[in-house]
Amino acid sequence: MMKNKHKHKHKLVWIGTFILVVGGLAGAANYLVDYGFGRGEPATTMAKKKAQRLTADQRWLRQVHKETWHQQAVGKAVPLVATYVPAVHKTNKTVIVAHGYHENASRMASYIRMFHEAGYNVLAPDDRGSGRSGGHYVTFGWLDRLDYVKWCHRIVRHQGTKARIALFGVSMGAATVMMTSGEKLPPQVKAVVADCGYASIHAELATQLKDQFHVPQEPLLTLARGVAWIKVGFDFNDASVTKQLHKNHLPIFIIHGENDHFVPTKMGYENYAAANAPKQLWIVKNAGHAMAYYEQPQEYRKRVLTFLEKWV
């Protein structure tokens, strides 16, 4: 009888331990989703080169003539807001600028100014869960890609069928425009420029789990996948830049910093290899994540604008 009691006690301890472990993992997965996908504020610290230029360009953006555009997110009652900066001289050419993780249109001021001064109209949306737009969660570009298709149609309605559109993004914005390129777009969309985008959400989350939290990706990512499906509204394993690029036929210019550790440089090579279209690749020497423009502004401007002049 004592033996049976001992077995029963041992079984209860094992079950209790199992429940604690599973509960702990579920809590960790929930934290990961809230931490990774939750609405957040832009980083306050940045490299001096970027801080100085961005501050000046944000001042310029506040003063330049611009419009505020609105639309609803695709498939959800989430209000979206975008900044539209028309060219000084009327043109049918527009660049749509996609921002990075926990950023907004204002943080893209340097690129907006670059394209505006080159004579383009510029549309800079705030994505879901970002800036002035609604939503509690960012979707890392996956659901946003459908909103960008809608923004493209909005430009065509605004400018007419002779509109010519380019998609441009940095970091998460680069992934956004690359994923958008795999969708059915209006024929007025002519080219894509993607600066330091990741290859998939799963791969990027795995990278951050290793680098920031020093924990193995499994079983945490599998559990987080289920939590994200419930909370954010999609399976992040579906969100693959490389798969979307297989469906893209637009000319694409992929840029990546040589010293990018946040979105590893190898992902730039993976995205370039996946593209089935006229393509260019520029690995920028000595540039960290999202620093290519700020490290080499003149060369960056020259290469990007030359690419757009050819295709847009």
N, C-alpha and C positions, 0 to 999 in steps of 0.2 A: 504493500500500500504506500509506504514511504517512497518507494521507487517511482510509482505512478505520479505521486505529488511532485517529485523532483522533475519528472519529464514534463508535467503540466506547467510548472514554473518556468522551466527552460523554454518551453514553447511560447509562453506569454512574453518572456523577455525578447525572444527572437521576433515575434510579431510587433512588439512595441518598438524595437529598433528599426524594423522595416518601415513602419508607419512614420517614424521620425525622419528617416532618410528620404523617403518619398516626399513627405511634407516639406522637408528642407529643400529638395530639388525643385519642387513645384513653386515654392516661395522664391527661390533663386531665378527660376525661369520667368516668373511674373515680374520680378525686379528688373531682369535684363530687358524685357519688352518695354516696361515703363521708362527705363533709363535710356534705351536705345531709340525707341520710337516716339517717346513723349515729346510734346512741344517744349522747346527750350530757347534760351536766349543766345545770341551770337557771342562767340568768345571775345573776351575783353583784352586778351594779350595776343600780340602778333609781332612778327619781325619788324624792326625799325623801318626798313625800306618800304614795307607794305603799309605800315601805319602812317607814315608821312604822306605818301602818295594818295592813299585811300581817304585820308582826312581832307585833303585838298579837293579830291574828286567828289566827295560827298557834299562839300560846300558848293561846288559847281552844280551838282544835281539839284540841290535845294533851290537854286536860283534860275535854272534853265526853264524855258517854257515847256510844260508837259501836261498830260491829261491823265486822269484816273479812269481805268476801265474796270468793268465788273462782269462776272459770269458765274454760273453755278458749276460746281464740280460734277463730273460725269458719274451718274449712278447714285449720287448722294446729295442731300440738301445742305451742302457746304458752300458758303459764299466765298468766291475767289476775287482777289483784287490784283490789278497790274498797273504798272507805270508805263505810259506810252510817251516817248519823246520824239516828236516829228522832226524830220530833217529841216534844216534852214531853207534849203531849196527843194521844192517839191520833187519827189521821186517815188517810184513804185517798188523800191527795194527796201526790205525790212529785215532786221536781225532780231530774232527772239532769243533773249538772254536768260538762261536758267541758273539759279543760285545754288549754293552749296548747303550742306547739312547745318541745320539750326541757323540759317542765314535768311536773307530777304533781298528784295530788289535793291535797297540802299547799299548793301554790301557789295553789289556788282557795279558800283558807280564808276570805277576805273574803266571797265569794259564798255559800259554804256557810253561813256565819254569818248572812248576810242572809236567806236562805230559811228557815233553822232558826228564827230569831227571829220570822219571819212565820207560823210554824206548820206548815211543810212538813216531811215526811221528805226527806232528801237522800241521793242516791247519787252518789259521785264516783269514777269509775274511773281507774286508771292505764292508759293506752293501751299498745299494743304498743311495745316498745322504750323504755318510759318508767317511771320510778319503780320500784315493786316488781314490776311485770309483767315477763314474759320477752320475748325477742326482741332481735335485734341492730339492727333498723332501725325507725324510725318510718315510718308510711305516710301521713302528712299528712291523716289522716282517712278515706282512701278505703277501705282494708280495715277500718279501725276502725268504719266505719258499720255493717257487718254484725255486729260485736261489740255495738254499741249496740242494735241490734234485739234481740239475745239478752238484753242487760241488761233491756230493757223487758219481755220475757216473764218474766224472773226476778222482777221486781217484781210482775207479775200473779200469779205462783204464790205469792209471799210474802203479798200483800195480798188476793188474791181478785179476782173479775171486776168488782167495784165500784171498783177502783183507778182513779185519774185521774193521768195522768203528763204532765209538761212536760219538754221538752228545752231545755237552756241551755248555751251555750258561748261562750268568748272566744278570739279569734285563730284558731289552728288548730282549737280546740274549736268555734268558731262554724261554720267550714267543715264540721267533722265532723257537727254536728247538722243543718246544712242538707242535707248529702248523705244523712244518715240519713232525713230527711223524705221523700225520694224513693223509699224502699223500702216494702215491704209491712209495715206496722206493726200491732200489735194495736190494736183500737178504743179501748183505754183511753188511748192517747197523744192528747193534746188540743191541744197548742200548742208553738210553738218560739220561743225568744229567741236571737238570734245577734248577738254583739258583735264587730265588726271582722273578719269572715271574708273570705278571699280568694275570687275568682271561679272560679279553676281553679289546679291545681298548676302547669301549664305557664306560666300568666301570672305567677304568684308567683315561680317560678324565674327567669323572664326578667327580672323586676323586680330581683331580687337580683343576677343576673349583671351587670346594668347599674350598679346602685348600689354594690355591694360590690367587684366585680372589674373594672368598667369594660371589659368585653369584649362583643362582639356575641353574640347568642343562638345563632346558627347558624354552623358546623354542630355546635356543642358540645351543644346540647339534644337534637338528633336522636341523637347518639352516646350521650349520657347516658340517653336513653330506653331504648336497648337494654341498657345496663349495668344500669339499674334493674330492667328486666324479669327479668334473670337473677338479680340479687342480692336484690332486695326482693320480687319476685314479682308485679308488675303493671305495666301500661303506664300511665305517669302522664298520658298524653294522654287517657285515658278518664276521669280524675278531674276532672269539671266540676261545680262547685257550681250554676252556672246551669242546666245540663241537668237536674240532679236537682230543682231548684226547679220546673221545668216540670211535674214529676210530683207535686209536693207539693200537698195540699189542706188542710193544717192552717193555722190562723191563725198568722201569723209577725210578729214584731217585730224589725226590723233596726236595729242601732245601729252608728254608726261615728264615729270622731273626725274633726273638721274638719281637724286637722293631722297626720293619720296618713300617714307617708311609708313605713313598712315594708310595710303593706298599703294601697296608695293609696286614698284616699277614694272615688275613682271606682268602685272595685270594690263599695263599699256600694250605690251607685246602680245598678250593673249587677245585683246580686243582688236588689235591691228590684224592678227592672223585670221580672226573670225570674219572680218569684213569682206563681203563679196561685191565689191564696187571699186571704182577708181579711188585710190587711197594714198595718203601720205602719212609718215610717222616722223615726229621730231622728239627725240629724247634730249631734254635740255640739261646741259652740264651744270653741276653744282646747285641745281634747283631742288628744294624740298617740296612738300605738298602744297599745291596751289600757289607756288611762288614763281612760276616761269615768267609771267608778265612782269612781276616786280623785280626780278633779277636781270632780265634782258628786255626792257620795254620797247626799245627801238627795233630789235630783231623780231620780237614777238609781233609787233604791229606790222612790220614788213611782210612776214611770212603769212600771217592770218589774212591780211587784206589782199595780198597777191592771190591767195587761194580763192577768196570770195570773188575777186574781180574775174577770175577765170570761169567760175561756175554760176555766179548769181546774176 
